[in-house]
């Protein structure tokens, strides 16, 4: 699933008020962090993650790695934070704007 710019903008507006639910530090992306984030997608469709200054990886690399491992969409990377989206399989809570076909 690829998000359109309109859908991405909508998710960014929803994420603006979110508090980060995870912090990634010196250990960078461990299997435990990946599993914990994947587990969070059972109760949340949209999450924000902070990458601490002591993390040696680039924030964008960490974001891409986690989105691939959790099979979620990377919505945005802003500063040392990033937002991930993964809709619930049954009964999604966030309804994305539809694509307009020409």
MIFI-236776 format. One record per residue (C-alpha): residue number from 1; residue in three letters; x, y, z. Coordinates in Angstrom, 3 decimals, padded with zeros to 6 digits, always signed. Layout:
BEGIN
+-----+------+----------+----------+----------+
: pos : code :       c1 :       c2 :       c3 :
+-----+------+----------+----------+----------+
: NUM :  ALA :        X :        Y :        Z :
...
+-----+------+----------+----------+----------+
//
This chain:
BEGIN
+-----+------+----------+----------+----------+
: pos : code :       c1 :       c2 :       c3 :
+-----+------+----------+----------+----------+
:   1 :  UNK : +000.000 : +000.000 : +000.000 :
:   2 :  UNK : +001.350 : +003.380 : -000.994 :
:   3 :  UNK : -000.081 : +006.524 : +000.495 :
:   4 :  UNK : -001.096 : +009.423 : -001.729 :
:   5 :  UNK : +000.075 : +012.916 : -000.815 :
:   6 :  UNK : -003.458 : +013.747 : +000.340 :
:   7 :  UNK : -003.582 : +010.679 : +002.601 :
:   8 :  UNK : -000.097 : +011.413 : +003.929 :
:   9 :  UNK : -001.107 : +015.020 : +004.722 :
:  10 :  UNK : -004.207 : +013.764 : +006.547 :
:  11 :  UNK : -002.136 : +011.344 : +008.653 :
:  12 :  UNK : +000.419 : +014.084 : +009.418 :
:  13 :  UNK : -002.381 : +016.291 : +010.752 :
:  14 :  UNK : -003.584 : +013.449 : +012.995 :
:  15 :  UNK : -000.046 : +012.735 : +014.199 :
:  16 :  UNK : +000.648 : +016.361 : +015.157 :
:  17 :  UNK : -001.018 : +015.870 : +018.558 :
:  18 :  UNK : +000.460 : +012.439 : +019.264 :
:  19 :  UNK : +003.077 : +011.855 : +021.924 :
:  20 :  UNK : +005.951 : +009.507 : +021.015 :
:  21 :  UNK : +005.303 : +005.970 : +022.280 :
:  22 :  UNK : +008.880 : +004.715 : +021.793 :
:  23 :  UNK : +012.391 : +006.072 : +022.105 :
:  24 :  UNK : +015.257 : +004.526 : +020.191 :
:  25 :  UNK : +018.661 : +005.079 : +021.743 :
:  26 :  UNK : +022.217 : +003.822 : +021.627 :
:  27 :  UNK : +021.227 : +000.220 : +020.885 :
:  28 :  UNK : +019.498 : +001.417 : +017.670 :
:  29 :  UNK : +016.980 : -001.037 : +016.203 :
:  30 :  UNK : +016.983 : -004.274 : +018.187 :
:  31 :  UNK : +014.591 : -007.192 : +017.588 :
:  32 :  UNK : +012.966 : -006.313 : +020.927 :
:  33 :  UNK : +012.214 : -002.740 : +019.800 :
:  34 :  UNK : +010.862 : -003.997 : +016.482 :
:  35 :  UNK : +008.640 : -006.553 : +018.246 :
:  36 :  UNK : +007.386 : -003.956 : +020.734 :
:  37 :  UNK : +006.478 : -001.520 : +017.954 :
:  38 :  UNK : +004.797 : -004.293 : +015.950 :
:  39 :  UNK : +002.816 : -005.191 : +019.084 :
:  40 :  UNK : +001.701 : -001.562 : +019.475 :
:  41 :  UNK : +000.040 : -001.760 : +016.060 :
:  42 :  UNK : -002.481 : -004.164 : +017.641 :
:  43 :  UNK : -003.974 : -001.209 : +019.538 :
:  44 :  UNK : -002.838 : +001.854 : +017.540 :
:  45 :  UNK : -002.908 : +002.574 : +013.822 :
:  46 :  UNK : -000.717 : +005.675 : +013.993 :
:  47 :  UNK : +002.353 : +005.965 : +016.224 :
:  48 :  UNK : +005.173 : +008.439 : +016.732 :
:  49 :  UNK : +008.712 : +007.357 : +017.621 :
:  50 :  UNK : +011.623 : +009.464 : +018.870 :
:  51 :  UNK : +015.251 : +008.718 : +017.997 :
:  52 :  UNK : +017.524 : +009.922 : +020.796 :
:  53 :  UNK : +020.730 : +011.848 : +020.133 :
:  54 :  UNK : +022.895 : +008.958 : +021.356 :
:  55 :  UNK : +021.633 : +006.750 : +018.497 :
:  56 :  UNK : +024.409 : +006.337 : +015.926 :
:  57 :  UNK : +022.068 : +005.643 : +012.981 :
:  58 :  UNK : +020.474 : +008.308 : +010.795 :
:  59 :  UNK : +016.850 : +008.971 : +011.812 :
:  60 :  UNK : +015.574 : +008.293 : +008.283 :
:  61 :  UNK : +017.432 : +004.951 : +008.134 :
:  62 :  UNK : +015.945 : +003.894 : +011.475 :
:  63 :  UNK : +012.458 : +004.911 : +010.297 :
:  64 :  UNK : +012.742 : +002.959 : +007.034 :
:  65 :  UNK : +014.149 : -000.101 : +008.799 :
:  66 :  UNK : +011.325 : -000.184 : +011.352 :
:  67 :  UNK : +008.604 : +000.453 : +008.773 :
:  68 :  UNK : +009.895 : -002.452 : +006.668 :
:  69 :  UNK : +010.209 : -004.813 : +009.635 :
:  70 :  UNK : +006.732 : -003.973 : +011.000 :
:  71 :  UNK : +005.135 : -003.815 : +007.526 :
:  72 :  UNK : +003.867 : -000.313 : +008.208 :
:  73 :  UNK : +003.845 : +002.891 : +006.157 :
:  74 :  UNK : +006.345 : +005.627 : +006.954 :
:  75 :  UNK : +004.253 : +008.809 : +007.045 :
:  76 :  UNK : +006.945 : +011.358 : +007.827 :
:  77 :  UNK : +010.345 : +011.975 : +009.374 :
:  78 :  UNK : +010.602 : +015.320 : +011.125 :
:  79 :  UNK : +013.669 : +016.187 : +013.154 :
:  80 :  UNK : +014.427 : +013.238 : +015.424 :
:  81 :  UNK : +010.886 : +011.852 : +015.266 :
:  82 :  UNK : +009.009 : +009.775 : +012.749 :
:  83 :  UNK : +005.434 : +008.642 : +012.287 :
:  84 :  UNK : +004.289 : +005.177 : +011.215 :
:  85 :  UNK : +000.845 : +004.070 : +010.046 :
:  86 :  UNK : -000.575 : +000.571 : +009.846 :
:  87 :  UNK : -004.360 : +000.198 : +009.466 :
:  88 :  UNK : -006.217 : -002.426 : +011.471 :
:  89 :  UNK : -007.074 : -005.428 : +009.282 :
:  90 :  UNK : -010.638 : -005.541 : +010.594 :
:  91 :  UNK : -012.553 : -002.348 : +011.250 :
:  92 :  UNK : -009.896 : +000.373 : +010.761 :
:  93 :  UNK : -010.437 : +003.443 : +012.965 :
:  94 :  UNK : -008.674 : +005.936 : +010.664 :
:  95 :  UNK : -010.508 : +006.431 : +007.393 :
:  96 :  UNK : -008.145 : +007.808 : +004.758 :
:  97 :  UNK : -009.307 : +010.242 : +002.066 :
:  98 :  UNK : -010.075 : +008.402 : -001.174 :
:  99 :  UNK : -008.088 : +008.773 : -004.373 :
: 100 :  UNK : -009.775 : +010.879 : -007.017 :
: 101 :  UNK : -009.611 : +009.149 : -010.367 :
: 102 :  UNK : -009.534 : +011.406 : -013.402 :
+-----+------+----------+----------+----------+
//
